[in-house]
Amino acid sequence: MRNFRLFLFGHLVSSTGTWMQQVGQDWLVLRLTDAPLPLGITLALQFSPMLVLGAWAGLIADRVDKRRLLLATQAAMAVLALVLGTLTATGAVRLWMVYALALLLGVATAFDMPARQAFVSEMVGPDRVANAVGLNSASFNSARVIGPAVAGLLIAVVGIAPAFFLNAVSYLAMIGGLLAMDTDRLYRRAAVERGRGQIRAGVRYVWATPALRSTIVLVAVVGMLGLNYRVALPLLARFAFDGGPGAYGALAAIMAAGSVAGALAVARRGRPTRALLVGSVAAFGLLSFAAALAPTIVVEAAFLFPIGAASLAFVATANSTVQLASDPEMRGRVMSLFGLVLLGSGPPSGLLSGWMAGQFGPRSILVLSGVSCVVAATVAALVGRGRAEPPAAEAGSAEQAA
């Protein structure tokens, strides 16, 4: 499918730049402050708009042309990257500027995420959503391999600013792919008309659908307490192993390589299963315990590969489950709630992780991840034993009914 191939290529290039910027932004904050908490604050600011705007942004995605909305959000993120690069290159950057730009990036992401997730089904049709989500995740996590590795080397040799400039340029690939699409071959859904109580209707719909409710609650717990490696990795590289940006980039790239393996494994499956959803959370938690005890950076890196695979298998399986179990006219709002609990958990997670690292060291973040994920998987397995059929069956019924 030409449209999806254009999207996939643009997403790969754009996401590579995004991961370069994230590594650069994290290291810039550490260079400005040499403290863990500001890094957590930056992460909290970047994802807090999802908490405030997430549900409303999902409703917007249901109402407007998703392709045009993506063009606007991608252009806005390119401008923000260019501004941060210019401030850094000229030496004018201050911590409050990084905070402000992270917040604005979060606003753009709040609108971009539900539109981008829901747009996948418009490019491939309902029978290929699970495969497309897996391939999309593989593309995103391939960028996680390339981006941090290149950024770590670039920062060590040239400086931080080029990572931001390259990210600004990378958005042109996604913008060009969206403009080159054949709009007549999209599986468009009828736009949702304006009306009162539509966001509340989306929340009620999720809560009334068992597959959606159980999956999103699990994502909320794991996202808030378990998926905290964005804060943990730079702090481990800097304070636990006395490394520099190259060490951070290498750790992030190795974890991302594992994520690619997890994404490809999920993409091979026809439909998501509850066993994979819960099992990946349990594996992620147990591996986090092991990573917390790693004595050297080499041992740490060895654990990060399977940790990346388990975490991505969980996120991609949850994503496919939620997309397939939701009716088309509700999908934008459902995906906004999915993004709200996944990305919106970033503010409390970032602040808690930054505080814990300052009080007990960066390894304590991994202990928190292990405890929360093992407990969440145990509870989900016990609750799921009483279900008559797995989420995949419910997803199929919902899609057929639609």
Secondary structure as GFF3:
##gff-version 3
##sequence-region A 1 402
A	DSSP	alpha_helix	2	33	.	.	.	ID=ss1
A	DSSP	alpha_helix	36	63	.	.	.	ID=ss2
A	DSSP	alpha_helix	66	90	.	.	.	ID=ss3
A	DSSP	alpha_helix	95	124	.	.	.	ID=ss4
A	DSSP	three_ten_helix	126	128	.	.	.	ID=ss5
A	DSSP	alpha_helix	129	157	.	.	.	ID=ss6
A	DSSP	alpha_helix	161	179	.	.	.	ID=ss7
A	DSSP	three_ten_helix	183	185	.	.	.	ID=ss8
A	DSSP	alpha_helix	198	208	.	.	.	ID=ss9
A	DSSP	alpha_helix	210	225	.	.	.	ID=ss10
A	DSSP	alpha_helix	229	235	.	.	.	ID=ss11
A	DSSP	pi_helix	236	240	.	.	.	ID=ss12
A	DSSP	alpha_helix	245	267	.	.	.	ID=ss13
A	DSSP	alpha_helix	274	292	.	.	.	ID=ss14
A	DSSP	alpha_helix	297	324	.	.	.	ID=ss15
A	DSSP	three_ten_helix	328	330	.	.	.	ID=ss16
A	DSSP	alpha_helix	331	343	.	.	.	ID=ss17
A	DSSP	alpha_helix	346	360	.	.	.	ID=ss18
A	DSSP	alpha_helix	363	384	.	.	.	ID=ss19
A	DSSP	alpha_helix	391	401	.	.	.	ID=ss20
###
